[in-house]
Amino acid sequence: MEIEVRFYGGFAVAAGTESARVVFGGASLGALLEEVRRRWKRVAELLDGPGKGSAVLVLNGGALEGPDPDTPLAEGDVLSIMPFVAGG
């Protein structure tokens, strides 16, 4: 399956790119995130390190609540990984 992954803010810096096409052998969000962590170690550190929970995952334009690793993916989906932003 091929999914486009877009990185924003510090995630783009960590990945060294703003987007990439990821071909992987799974069909779920959890499998895709495992592949992202494997390919981009610095992104994995941001996702899993002291700031864990500070990322927003957006699938095809909709923010994922949770997110549930069992969320199914389809060919051509777009996953955006961005820092959580708060303000007023």
C-alpha positions as CSV (number, residue, x, y, z in Angstrom):
1,M,0.0,0.0,0.0
2,E,1.2,3.5,-0.7
3,I,0.3,6.5,1.6
4,E,1.5,10.1,1.4
5,V,2.9,11.3,4.7
6,R,3.2,15.0,5.3
7,F,5.3,16.5,8.0
8,Y,4.9,20.0,9.5
9,G,6.9,22.1,11.9
10,G,9.5,20.3,14.0
11,F,8.4,17.0,12.4
12,A,9.4,18.3,8.9
13,V,12.8,19.3,10.4
14,A,13.2,15.9,12.0
15,A,12.2,14.0,8.9
16,G,14.3,16.2,6.6
17,T,11.4,16.6,4.2
18,E,7.9,18.0,4.1
19,S,6.3,14.9,2.5
20,A,7.1,11.4,1.4
21,R,5.3,8.5,-0.2
22,V,5.5,5.5,2.0
23,V,5.0,2.0,0.6
24,F,4.5,-0.6,3.4
25,G,2.9,-3.9,3.9
26,G,0.1,-3.0,6.3
27,A,-3.4,-1.6,6.1
28,S,-3.7,0.2,9.4
29,L,-2.6,3.5,11.0
30,G,-0.5,1.5,13.5
31,A,1.4,-0.3,10.7
32,L,2.0,3.0,8.9
33,L,3.2,4.7,12.1
34,E,5.5,1.7,12.8
35,E,7.0,2.2,9.3
36,V,7.4,6.0,9.9
37,R,9.2,5.4,13.1
38,R,11.5,2.9,11.4
39,R,12.4,5.2,8.6
40,W,12.6,8.5,10.5
41,K,14.3,7.9,13.9
42,R,14.1,11.6,14.8
43,V,10.4,11.7,14.1
44,A,10.0,8.6,16.3
45,E,11.8,10.5,19.1
46,L,9.3,13.3,18.8
47,L,6.4,10.9,18.7
48,D,7.5,8.8,21.6
49,G,9.8,11.0,23.7
50,P,9.2,13.4,26.5
51,G,6.8,15.4,24.4
52,K,4.7,12.3,23.6
53,G,1.1,13.3,22.9
54,S,2.2,16.7,21.4
55,A,1.5,15.5,17.8
56,V,-1.7,15.9,15.9
57,L,-2.4,13.3,13.3
58,V,-4.7,14.2,10.4
59,L,-6.0,11.6,8.0
60,N,-7.4,12.9,4.7
61,G,-8.1,16.3,6.3
62,G,-9.8,15.0,9.5
63,A,-8.0,15.1,12.9
64,L,-7.8,11.6,14.4
65,E,-9.0,11.4,18.0
66,G,-7.0,9.0,20.0
67,P,-5.6,8.0,17.5
68,D,-6.6,4.3,17.1
69,P,-3.8,2.1,15.7
70,D,-6.5,-0.1,14.1
71,T,-7.8,2.8,12.0
72,P,-8.0,1.3,8.4
73,L,-6.1,3.0,5.6
74,A,-6.7,2.9,1.9
75,E,-4.4,3.3,-1.1
76,G,-3.8,7.0,-1.7
77,D,-4.7,8.2,1.8
78,V,-2.8,11.2,3.1
79,L,-1.5,11.3,6.7
80,S,-0.3,14.6,8.1
81,I,1.9,14.7,11.3
82,M,2.0,18.1,12.9
83,P,2.8,19.6,16.3
84,F,0.0,20.4,18.6
85,V,-0.6,24.2,18.7
86,A,-2.4,26.1,21.4
87,G,-3.0,29.7,21.7
88,G,-5.5,32.4,22.0
